[in-house]
Amino acid sequence: MSKKIQVTDTILRDAHQSLLATRMRTEDMLPICAKLDRVGYWSLEVWGGATFDACVRFLKEDPWERLRALRKALPNTRLQMLVRGQNLLGYRHYSDDVVEAFIARSAENGIDVFRIFDAMNDVRNLETAIRAVKKSGKHAQGTLCYTTSPVHTIGAFVEQAKTMAAMGIDSLAIKDMAGLLTPYATGELVKALKDALPLEVAIHAHDTAGVATMCQLKAIENGADRIDTAISSMAWGTSHPGTESMVAALRDTPFDTGLDLALLQEIGLYFHAVRKKYHQFESEFTGVDTRVQVNQVPGGMISNLANQLKEQGALERMSDVLAEIPRVREDLGFPPLVTPTSQIVGTQAFFNVLAGERYKTITNEVKFYLQGRYGKAPGKVDEKLRRQAIGGEELIEVRPADLLKPELDKLRGEISALARSEEDVLTYAMFPDIGRKFLEEREAGTLQPEALLPIPDANSPSAGGAGVPTEFVIDVHGESYRVDITGVGIKGEGKRHFYLSIDGMPEEVVFEPLNNYIAGSDGKRRQSSAPGDVSTNMPGNIVEVLVKPGDTVKAGQALLITEAMKMETEIQAPLTGTIKAIHVAKGDRINPGEVLIEIEA
């Protein structure tokens, strides 16, 4: 058998998302585009949820402008994006009119290929997006989120693929987001899909367990048509197999990609230099880690959990959290661990371990999941847990979006004072809070990207650490801060300069301002001690205050909604009484044990 294997390169999206927290800026993409465009890739992946989020939240770039710039700079190459089905780029289901508008504008601005997936593998959540892509005349790629469990069999994946084929998809993708595929399992799945359907099959495999290249080779031998790779300077580990390596491995075989290895190596050297610029975002958790084959936790998720545990001074509980994740996943009916279900499962496991009691606190997202707002669980859920979470509320058994009214006009009205285009409205729709802030700052002319720390001098003692920060958690007047210090400081004018990040905000400071800055916190909230003191057991932010002073509340009533690790949680009244005082407002940062509300019995 002879078949030229096609290549999709993830360097402009998933590669830097997996290794550098999605921080690569457009200014570092455009200079190399002319060479990328000459390679002959089947496509370049350039857009997705985290890309969009990071542009608006951290880089202060308009993601739509990035897309248009890349489209102009890459005239001969298909541009590809990842779409979370009815979730699009966010964490909730959007109404059909928003999905249709987003797909249409993305196609108009330059996307050629839409890889469409659902975290639950519930194909009902793909219908509207697939239909919208076909209407736009673009390529709709249906996606199987690969995972392993008693209910995730080859037969089940084939049936899902057949259902998507009936919806009109143009090709199939096997999305191995956590690095769970093994070589022979890959071969069996690809062969079953190719035998059942006349569709091209692409393999998207993260190399977290170190076996992705072998998986891709077995996939190719069993009929796969396309592989996802990353330029070698941003490959391997939680990223993808190196493009140059796979091109070299297949050269002079029946599966030769035909790509120019020398040109790819030039591109690799370019990104080798670019990567140094983002050294502050490097993590020790992005290398090969075979534990994923046991706990099924993606590398980026492990990094996130580690940071949360460090904030709690409980990093030694990481093994407990990793052991709890499979148990929570089983209770929820074995969802694949991909955005947003990876955050839903991981955060609930985190709460279970730190509270010392399983499901003492249940996040809103777990409640919504068990109610059916995300779709149908792949397997059987724990019914006792479901009753505990949703109480007497009705179970949703239809396609969740069927219950949503059209919302695009409402969104247009909410942001009309700031939106200059339909694209601005959609930015606000995806991320209301940070989207509004971005548009306000644009209007005021105050957009300012986060600071990048200088690249350490190759001769400095810190240079050998690849720019990985040393992290501390400090308490000052009752407030906890995470402080990341990069390097050992630079001498200048008799003072000592350090590059550090406090709660994620990078700064360059000298010794005296550093001390003043940390000690400057007001630390006014006291620690909870009375029965009516309302507090939380993990750091986060206030999303909503649901009561006001003087209100009468019942035990168990929701008083606040907090957010941590991108998940929202209701904070409930510990007893029945009257609201005596409220010490927080929307947007406030909170820490464990602080009194947020006082209730008088």
N, C-alpha and C positions, 0 to 999 in steps of 0.2 A: 504494500500500500504506500502511495506517495501523496503527501498533502503538505502544502506550505502552511506553516503555523503562523497565525496572526498574533500581533502583540499589542496590548493596551498598556501604556506606561502610566503609573500612578504618581509620578514625581511631583506634579503640580497640585495634588490633593491628598490622597491617603498616605503617601510616604511621609510627608512632613507632619501630617496629622498624627501618625503613629509614633513618630520619633521626637518631634519638636513642638508638640501641643498646637499644631496648625498655625504656627506663627509666621510662616514665610510670607513676605510682602510682595506685592505686585512688581515693585521696582527691581526685585531680584529674579523675577520670572521673565520679564520682557526681553532683557539683553540676550538670552539664550534661545529665544523662540525661533529665530531664523534657522538655527541648527536643528532644533527639535522638529521643525516642519519639514526638513530634508530627509529625516530618518526613514519615513515610510511606515510609521505606526498605523495599525488599524484605527486606533483612537488614542487620545490623551484625556485622562480623567482630570477635570479641573474644578469641579463644584460639588458641594454636598452640605449637609447641615452644619457640621463643625466649621467648615470653611466660611460659610455665610455668617455664622455666629461670631467667629474670631475677627472677621473683617470689621463688623459693626462694633463689637464690644471692646476689642483691644487695639486693632490696627487703625481704626477710624478711617477705613476705606469704604467706599460704596461698592458692595459686591457686584452690583449690576455693571458699574463702570469697569471693574476688573474683567468681567465676562466679555464686555464689548472690546476691551483692549486686547484680550487674548484672541478673540475671534479675528480681529484685524491682523494680528501678528502671526497667526497660524492659518493662513488661507487654504492650505492643502491638506489639513488634518481634521478628522472628525473630533469634535469636543464632546465629552461625556460627563454626565452628572449622576449622582446617587440620590434617589427620591424615596422617602419612607412611606410610599403609598398614600393613604388618606392623611397621614401625619405630615406629609411634605418634608419640611426641614425642622419642624418643631416637635413638641412632646405631646400634643393633643390631636384629636381628629378635627379636621376642618370641614366645613360644609362643602358640598360639591361645587358650588360656584367659585369658591376660593381656589380649590384644586384646579379647576378648569382654567381659571385666569392665570394662576401661577405657571402652569405648564405652557400655556400659550405665550406668555411673555418671555419665559426662559427660552423657548424655541425661537422666538423673534430676535432675541438678543444674542443667540449664537449656539445654543445646545443642539447637538445632532442626535445624540444617543442618551436615552433615559433608562438607567438601570433601576427598576422599580421593585421594592421589597416590602414585606410586612413583618414586623418583629414576631408575630404569632404564626406566620405562614398561613394566615387566614386570607384566602384569595378574594373574599368579598371586599376586603379593604384595598384591593388593587384595581377593581373594575373601573372606577372613574378616571384614575390616572392613566391607565392603558388606553381608554377610549379617547382621552384628551390628547395623548401623544399621537395616536393614529390620525386624529383630526388635523393635527398640525403638520402631518406628512413626515414626521420624524421616526426614528427607530425606537421601538418599545422592546426592552429586554426584561423578560420576566425572571424573577430571582427566587432560588431556593435557599433559605437561610439554613445552612448545614449545622446540625447538632446531633448529639447521640442521646438516646433515652429508650425506654421500652416501647414508646409509641412512634419513634422516628426510624422507620424501616425504609429500605429501598423501595418497596411497593408503595408506601405512603408518599415518598418524594415523586415517584413516577406519576401517581394519580394527581398530585398537585400540578405537576408540569403539564399534564393533559388538560386540566381545567384552564390553566393560563393560556395554553395553545388555542383553546376554543374561544378565548377572549380576544385573540388576534395578535399575540406577541410575535415579534420578528426573530427573536433568539432567546436562549436560556443562559442563565448564569448560576453557577454553584458558588455561593458566597460563604466562605469559611472564615468568618470574622475573628474567631478565637484561636485558630490553629489546631482544630480537632481532627481534621482529615488525616488518615494514614494512607500510605501508597496503595495497598491492595483494596481498601474500602473505596478509594477514589476510582480506581479502575472499574470496579463492579458497578458503582453508581453511574459513571459515564456510559458504560456499555449498555446498561439498562435504559438510560434515557435515549441514546442514539438508536437502539433497537425499537423503541416505542414511538419515536417522533422524528419527523424530517427537519429538525431545527438545528442550527449551529449551537454549540455548547462552549461557554467560556468558563475558565477556572480562576476564581479569585481566592487565593489562599495566603493568609498571613503565616510567617515562618516562626511563630512563637515557640513551637516545639522543635524547630530545627529540621523538619522533614518536608517542607513545602516543595522543594525542587524535585524530590522523589515523587511526590503526589502529582506534580504537573507532568512529569515524564510518563507515569502510568496512565494519566488521563489522556495524554497525546496518543500513546500506544493503543488506547481503547476508543479512539475516535474523536476526542476533543478537538475543537477548531481554533481556540484562542486561549491565551494565557495572560494574566495580569502580572506585571513585573514592576520593579522600581530601579532607576539608575543606581548603580552599586554604591555610590557614596551616601545614599539614603535608603539602603536595602537591609534585608535580614532582620532577625529578631522579630519584634512586633510589627515590622514593616513586611515587605514582600521579597520574593527571590530577586536577585540582581539581574537586571536586563542583560548586561554584557555576558554574565555567566550562562544564562539560558540560551542566548544567541550562539555563544561558543559551543555549548553542549550539543546543539542541534545542527551546527554547521556541517556541511558535506554528508548529511543524512537525508532520507526521504522527507524529513520534516523541517528542512532548512528554512529559517525565517526570511532569508534574503536581506537582512538588515546589515548595515555597514558597521562592523565592530570598531574600526578606527574612529569613525564619527561618534559613536556612542561613548568611547573612551574620552574623547574631548569634552563631551557633555558631562561625563562623570567628574572630570577634573574641575569643571566650573562649579558644580554643586558641592564638591569637596570644600572649596573655598567659601561658598555661601553658607554652608552648615556651621562654620566657625562663628559666623556673625550671630547665630542664635544659641550660643553655648549655654546661656542661662536657663534654657528650657530643656536641656538634656536631663534624662532621668536614669537612675540605676535600674529601673524596672522595664527597660525596653529591649533587653537582650533575650537570648534563647532561654526558655524556662519550660521544661517538660511537665511541670506541675499542672499546666493547663489541660493535659490529657486526663487528669484526675478531677480537678475542681471546675474545669470548663470556664475559668475566669479569664477574659481577655487581659492582655498586659496593661493596657491603659486603665482598665478598671482596677487592677491591683495597685497601680500607682496612686489613683484617686483614694482608694481605701486607706493606703498607707499614710497619706497626708492627713486624712480625717483622724486616724488613730493617733498620729503624732500630736495633733491639736488637743486631743484628750489626754495626752500623756500615757497612752495605752498601746503603744506600738507592739508590745509583747503579746497582745491579743490577736495579732494578725492570723496566726494559725487557727485560732478559734473561729474567726470570721470566715476564713476559707473553708473550714469544716462545716460551718452553718449554711453556707451558700447552697450546696447541693440539697440540703434538707428543705430550705425555703423553696427552691426550684421544684422539688417533688410536690410540696404542699400546693403549689400554684399550677400543677399540671404540666410540668416539664417545658416551659417556654424556652426557645433559643435565647442565649444571652447576647443580644444585640440591642442597640439603642431603639427604644427606651427601656426594654425589659431588663437589660443588664443592670441599669441604674435602679430599677424597681426592686429586683431581687437582691442586689448587693447592699442597697441602703437598708432594706428590711433586716437582712442578716446582721448588719452593723448594729441596728437598734436592739435586736434580740440579744446579742452578745453583751453589749454595754449595759443594758438594763438588767441583765442577770435573769431575765424571765422572757420566754418566747412569746412574742406578740402582745407584750404589755402595752406597747405603743405600736399602732398600725398606721403606716403612712397613707395619705390620701390616695396615692397612686396604686397601692396594693388594694385599697378599698374599691377604686374604680376598676381595676383589673378583675377582681373577683365578681364585680357587678356585671361585667361584660362590656364595659365601655371601650375596651381596646380590641374586642373581638372574641372569638371562641378560643379557649385554651386548647392546646394540642392534646392533652390528656385529662384525666379525672382530677379535679381539685379537691382539697380537703373541705368537706361540707361544713364541719364544725367551725373551721376558720372562716368560711364564707359567711355563715350566720353571724359570727362575732363581728365581722367587718362591716357588713351592710345592714345588719338588723332587719327591720321590716321593709326595707326599700325593695323595689321591684327588680327582678333579674332581667337584664337585657339579652334577648336571644336573636334579635334581628341584626342586620348590618348596622353598626353603631351610627354611621353617618345618616342613616334613614331618619334618625330622630332629630337631626340638626336642621334648623331653618336657614335659608340663604342669609349670609352675613356680610357679603362684600360691600353692599351699600352702607351698612352700619359702620364698617371699618373706614370707608371713605369719609364719612361724616366726622368720625372721631379724630381723624388726622388731617382734615382738609386745610387747616391753617398752616401746616408745615409741608405737606406733600406737594411736590412739583410735577409728579408723574404717577402713572399707575404702578410703576415699579416701587416708588416710595411707599405707596399704600400696602403693597405686598411685603415690603421689609417690615413695616409696622405690624402686619398680620402675623408674620412668623415669630417675631420677638417684640411684643408690645412695649415692655419697659425700656429695654436697651435700644429698641428701634426708635422710640420717641426721643430718648436722650440723644441719640445720634443725629436725628433730624433737627432737634433744637440747637445742638452745638454747630451743625452745619449752617443753620440760619444765622447764628450769632458770630460765625467765623472763628469759632474756638476749638475746632477739631484738632486734637493733639494725640498722636499715637503713643502707646506706652514706651517708656525708655528702653533702649537696648544697652546692656552693659558692655563696656569696651572689651575687646578680645584680649585675654591675658597675654602678657609678654612671654614669648617662648622660653626666655631665660629665667622667668620668675618661679619661685617655689611652687606656686599654685598651678602653673601651666600643665603639669602632668596630670591634673585631675579633670581634664577635659571640660573645665568650666562648671563642674557640678557643684551646686551650692552646698554649704554645710547648714543644716536646718536646726533651729532651736525653737522651743515654745517657752515664752516667759510670761510671768504674771506681774502686773504692776497695778497696785491699788485696786485689786479685784478684777482687772481686765486682762484677758489672755491675748498674746500676740504671737504669730508665727514669724520668725525672723530668719531669712536666708542670707548668708554672707558668702560672697564669692571672692576668692583670693585672700591675701594677707595684708592688703593695703598698699598704697603708693605714697612714698615720702614726697612732700612738697611744701615749701615755705615754712618749714618747722612744724607742720601739722601732719596728722595721719589721716589719709583718705581711705574710705572703705566703699565697696560697691555692695549694696544689700537690697533686700526686698522685704518690706514689712506688710504682712497680709496680702502678698501678691502685687504690691505697688513698688516697682524698682526705684531706687534713689541712689545718688552719689552723695555721701555725707562725710564731714570731718568729725573728729572725736567728740568735741563739745556739743555740736548740734545733734549728734546721734543720741547722747544721753538726754538732752532736753526734749527731743522729739518723743522718745519712749515714755519719759516720765510725765509728759504733758497731758496724758489721758485723764479725764475727770473721774472715772471709776466711781460713779455715784450710786450705782445699784448695789444694795446690800444682798447678802446671801440668804436664801430662804431658810426659815426656821419654824414658822407658825403653820398650823394646819391649813389656813386659807391662803398661804403664799403660793402663787402659781409660777412655776419655773420649767425649764426644759433640761434634758440630759445631754444635749449636744450643741455645739456652736452653730450659728446660722444667721439668717436675716428674717425680719418681720415682713411678711407679705401682706397681711391684712389684720386689722383689729376689728373684731366682730361685736364688741360691746362698748358701753360707755359708763362712766361713773354713775352710780345710782341704780343701774339695772339690777333686776332680780334674776338670778341664774340658778339652774338646777345642777346637781352633781352629774358630771359626764357631758355637760353642754359645751360645745366648741366656743372658745373665747378668742383664740388667735390662730392664724395660719402662719407657720414658719417654713423657711426653705433652707435645705442643706443638701449638698451633693446633687443639686438640680431637682430634688424631690421635695414636695410639700407635705406638711404634717399638721394636723389639727392639735392644738394644745387645749385640753379640756379642763373644766372646773373640777377641783378635787372634792368639793362639797357644795351643798345648797346654801345660798346666802345672797348678800348684796355686794355689788362691786364698790369697794371703798376707794381704790386708787389704781390708776394705770400708769406704768412707768416707761412705756414704749410707744413708738409710732411706726407707721409703715416705713420700711427702708432701714430701720435701726439694726445694727449688728448686736447680737446677743451671745451670751456665753453660758455654759452649764451652771446651774445652781442659783443664778441671779433671780431676784424677785421681779417678775414682769407685770403681774397684776396682784392686787390684794383683795381678798374676799372676806367679808365679815359675816359670820354665821348668824 
